[in-house]
Amino acid sequence: MNHQAPVYVRRSDDALLTVAYYHFYAWRGRRPFWAGLFMLLGGVPIVYFPYADMRLGNVTLAMATTTGSGSLIIGILLMTLGLALWFQQSIRVFAGVASILLALVSLPVSNLGGFFLGFIFSMVGGALALSWVPGSPVEETAVQGGGTVKEAAMADNPQGIPGISGVPAPRETETAYASETTAHADGGRNSAG
């Protein structure tokens, strides 16, 4: 994916599919998309396997359990949480915790959580929902003096020392050759022993 691509493009500028892709890309970036997708995918095997049957000639193999209704409820709830997470980002903590709990309950209730497939997808979706935090929008600010942003960053760090601006660094008065046993008064630090 091209992170430098424009978020919004006009139809006259590009093809319809490209415009749709950029709109989807922007929509997906503002919400916990992958968490909701994993929750949706986790609910499908949990619902499917207890009700599935396979026919081999005259023999029918069924994985039906006595707790088929529990599997149905758990799978539908996971799929609902996944969809709700896409459209209501504020429920991300609730949806994440609920997804993890439903995944754990699906282990004994619905064929080992859909043969561990639904369990793993639901656990990953819940973890992604809990860890997702909405980003703050980047605002373009005018730099004083008409320079670029890079020049403004260099003004904060005149020595050109690589690093992050605003992160504490050694003071100029500190001696670089001081060892652990050296007593020095460059910051009032002394070591004993």
C-alpha positions as CSV (number, residue, x, y, z in Angstrom):
1,M,0.0,0.0,0.0
2,N,1.2,3.5,-0.8
3,H,1.0,5.6,2.4
4,Q,1.8,8.7,0.5
5,A,-1.2,8.4,-1.8
6,P,-4.0,10.9,-1.4
7,V,-6.8,9.9,1.0
8,Y,-9.5,11.6,-1.1
9,V,-9.4,11.8,-4.8
10,R,-11.9,13.2,-7.2
11,R,-13.6,11.1,-9.8
12,S,-12.3,13.2,-12.6
13,D,-8.7,12.6,-11.5
14,D,-8.7,8.9,-11.5
15,A,-10.6,5.7,-12.4
16,L,-13.7,4.7,-10.5
17,L,-12.0,1.6,-8.9
18,T,-9.1,3.7,-7.8
19,V,-11.4,6.3,-6.2
20,A,-13.3,3.5,-4.5
21,Y,-10.1,1.9,-3.2
22,Y,-8.9,5.2,-1.7
23,H,-12.2,5.8,0.0
24,F,-12.2,2.3,1.4
25,Y,-8.5,2.8,2.5
26,A,-9.5,6.0,4.3
27,W,-12.6,4.4,5.9
28,R,-10.5,1.3,7.0
29,G,-7.8,3.5,8.5
30,R,-10.2,5.3,10.9
31,R,-11.5,2.2,12.7
32,P,-10.3,-1.2,14.0
33,F,-11.0,-2.9,10.7
34,W,-8.7,-5.9,11.1
35,A,-10.1,-6.6,14.6
36,G,-13.6,-6.7,13.2
37,L,-12.6,-8.9,10.3
38,F,-10.9,-11.5,12.6
39,M,-14.0,-11.5,14.8
40,L,-16.2,-12.1,11.8
41,L,-14.0,-14.9,10.5
42,G,-13.9,-16.4,14.0
43,G,-17.6,-16.6,14.3
44,V,-18.1,-18.5,11.0
45,P,-16.4,-21.9,11.9
46,I,-17.9,-21.8,15.4
47,V,-21.4,-21.6,13.8
48,Y,-20.7,-23.9,10.8
49,F,-19.1,-27.0,12.2
50,P,-21.9,-28.1,14.7
51,Y,-24.5,-27.9,11.8
52,A,-22.3,-29.2,9.0
53,D,-22.7,-32.7,7.6
54,M,-20.7,-34.5,4.9
55,R,-22.1,-37.1,2.7
56,L,-20.0,-40.0,1.5
57,G,-22.2,-42.2,-0.6
58,N,-25.0,-43.4,1.7
59,V,-23.1,-42.5,4.9
60,T,-23.7,-39.1,6.5
61,L,-21.0,-37.7,8.8
62,A,-22.3,-35.1,11.2
63,M,-20.5,-33.1,13.8
64,A,-23.8,-32.1,15.5
65,T,-23.5,-31.7,19.2
66,T,-26.1,-31.3,22.0
67,T,-24.9,-27.7,22.4
68,G,-25.6,-26.6,18.9
69,S,-27.7,-23.7,20.1
70,G,-24.7,-22.5,22.2
71,S,-22.5,-22.6,19.2
72,L,-25.0,-20.7,17.2
73,I,-25.3,-18.0,19.9
74,I,-21.5,-17.7,20.3
75,G,-20.9,-17.5,16.5
76,I,-23.7,-14.9,15.9
77,L,-22.4,-12.8,18.8
78,L,-18.9,-12.8,17.4
79,M,-20.0,-11.8,14.0
80,T,-22.2,-9.1,15.4
81,L,-19.4,-7.8,17.5
82,G,-17.1,-7.7,14.4
83,L,-19.7,-5.7,12.4
84,A,-20.5,-3.4,15.3
85,L,-16.8,-2.7,15.8
86,W,-16.5,-1.4,12.2
87,F,-19.3,1.1,12.7
88,Q,-18.9,2.0,16.4
89,Q,-15.3,2.4,17.3
90,S,-16.1,3.5,20.9
91,I,-17.1,-0.1,21.8
92,R,-13.7,-1.5,21.0
93,V,-12.8,-2.4,24.7
94,F,-16.1,-4.1,25.3
95,A,-16.0,-5.9,21.9
96,G,-12.4,-7.0,22.6
97,V,-13.1,-8.4,26.0
98,A,-16.4,-10.0,24.9
99,S,-14.6,-11.6,21.9
100,I,-11.9,-13.1,24.1
101,L,-14.5,-14.4,26.6
102,L,-16.7,-15.9,23.8
103,A,-13.6,-17.5,22.2
104,L,-12.8,-19.1,25.6
105,V,-16.3,-20.3,26.1
106,S,-16.4,-21.8,22.6
107,L,-13.7,-24.3,23.4
108,P,-15.9,-26.6,25.5
109,V,-19.2,-25.6,23.9
110,S,-18.7,-25.8,20.2
111,N,-16.3,-28.5,19.0
112,L,-13.1,-27.0,20.5
113,G,-13.9,-23.5,19.2
114,G,-14.6,-24.6,15.6
115,F,-11.6,-26.9,15.7
116,F,-9.4,-24.1,17.1
117,L,-9.9,-22.1,13.9
118,G,-12.7,-19.9,15.2
119,F,-11.0,-19.8,18.6
120,I,-7.7,-18.4,17.2
121,F,-9.4,-15.9,14.9
122,S,-11.6,-14.6,17.8
123,M,-8.7,-14.3,20.2
124,V,-6.7,-12.4,17.7
125,G,-9.6,-10.1,16.8
126,G,-10.2,-9.4,20.5
127,A,-6.6,-8.6,21.1
128,L,-6.5,-6.3,18.1
129,A,-9.6,-4.6,19.3
130,L,-8.2,-4.0,22.7
131,S,-4.9,-2.7,21.4
132,W,-6.3,-0.4,18.7
133,V,-6.3,3.3,19.6
134,P,-7.7,6.0,17.3
135,G,-4.9,8.2,15.9
136,S,-4.9,11.9,16.1
137,P,-5.2,13.7,12.8
138,V,-2.0,15.3,11.5
139,E,-2.5,19.0,11.1
140,E,-0.3,21.0,8.7
141,T,1.2,24.0,10.5
142,A,3.0,26.9,9.0
143,V,6.6,27.0,9.9
144,Q,7.9,30.4,10.9
145,G,10.4,31.8,8.5
146,G,8.9,30.0,5.5
147,G,11.2,27.0,5.9
148,T,10.3,23.3,5.6
149,V,9.4,21.0,8.4
150,K,12.8,19.3,8.2
151,E,14.5,22.7,8.6
152,A,12.3,23.4,11.6
153,A,13.4,20.1,13.2
154,M,17.0,21.0,12.6
155,A,16.5,24.3,14.4
156,D,15.4,22.3,17.5
157,N,18.6,20.1,17.1
158,P,21.3,22.5,16.0
159,Q,24.2,20.0,16.5
160,G,22.5,17.7,14.0
161,I,22.8,14.8,16.4
162,P,20.4,12.0,15.2
163,G,17.6,11.4,17.7
164,I,14.2,12.5,18.6
165,S,13.7,16.2,19.4
166,G,12.6,16.7,23.0
167,V,14.2,13.5,24.3
168,P,16.6,14.0,27.2
169,A,20.2,13.7,26.3
170,P,23.5,14.2,28.1
171,R,24.2,17.7,29.1
172,E,27.1,19.6,27.6
173,T,28.8,19.9,31.0
174,E,28.9,16.2,31.6
175,T,32.2,14.5,31.0
176,A,32.0,11.6,28.6
177,Y,35.0,9.9,30.1
178,A,33.6,9.5,33.6
179,S,33.6,5.9,34.8
180,E,31.4,4.3,37.4
181,T,34.1,4.8,40.1
182,T,34.9,8.4,39.2
183,A,33.6,11.0,41.6
184,H,32.7,14.1,39.7
185,A,30.6,17.1,40.3
186,D,29.2,17.6,36.8
187,G,25.7,17.0,38.0
188,G,26.3,16.5,41.7
189,R,26.7,12.8,41.2
190,N,29.2,10.9,43.2
191,S,29.8,7.2,43.5
192,A,31.0,5.4,46.5
193,G,33.2,2.3,46.4
